[in-house]
Amino acid sequence: MSHPEIISVQRSVTLVARVRQAWMPTYMSQELGLDLKASAGLSAAPFAMMALCTQIAGRTSDKLLARGWRALSVRRLMILISS
């Protein structure tokens, strides 16, 4: 897989996820005034949704590939949807 645009977008998505993961508890505590222990579920919600959406995207990708789509086209579509 030597497609620099896909690698670049994936690195950007990963960076945003990491920053959000580190920043969210501070934001919820300082800006929203929530207790960190009480808001643990809220902090986990985006990652639970990400896990669910990953499963859906994987199954959708498999179906598109089975219908004859090119792998690169499927990757581009999934990145477009996730961004």
N, C-alpha and C positions, 0 to 999 in steps of 0.2 A: 504494500500500500504506500505508494510514493506520491500521494496527492497533497501538496502543501496546504491547499485551502482547507481541506478537511482536518488536517492536523492542527492548523492554526485556530480554527473555530473550536475544536474540541479542547484545546488548551485554554482558550478564553472562557468557555463554559465552566471548565473545572476551576479556574481561578475565581470566577464569580461565586461559585458554590462554596469554595473554601473561605472566602472573605465573608460571605453571608453566615456561614457556620460559626465563625469566630465573633462576628459583630452582633448577631441577633440577641444573645443573652444580655449583653450590655445595653442595647437599645431598649429591650423590654423592661429592664430594671430601672435605668436612668430616665428614659423618656416617657414610658407608660406607667411607671411606678408599680410594676408587678413584682411580687416576691418570686425569686428565681426557682425556689422549690415548687411553688404553686403553678408556675408557668412552664414546667418541664414538658408537659404535653403539647403546649403551643410551639415550643422550640423544636419538638420532634415532628410536628405535622408536615412541614415542607419536605422532610426527608422520607417520610412515609409515603407521601404523594409521589415523590421522585421514584421510589421503589415500585409503586403500582404502575406508574406511567412507563417505566422501563420494561415491565412485563408486557404491557399492551403494545408498546412500540416493537418489541422483539417478535411478538406473534404477527403483528401487521407486516413487519419486514419479511418474515418467512412466507407469508401469503403472497406478497408482491413478487418475491423472487420465484415462487412456484408458478406465478402467472407469466413469467418470462421477462420481468424487469431486469435491467442491468444492475449489478451490485452497487456501482458508483452512483447511479440514479437514486437507488433506495437510500443509500447513506446520505446523500445530499438532501433528500426529502425529509428524513428523520432529523437532521441537523436544523433544517429550516423550521420544522414544527417545534422543536425543542427550544429554539432561540427566541 
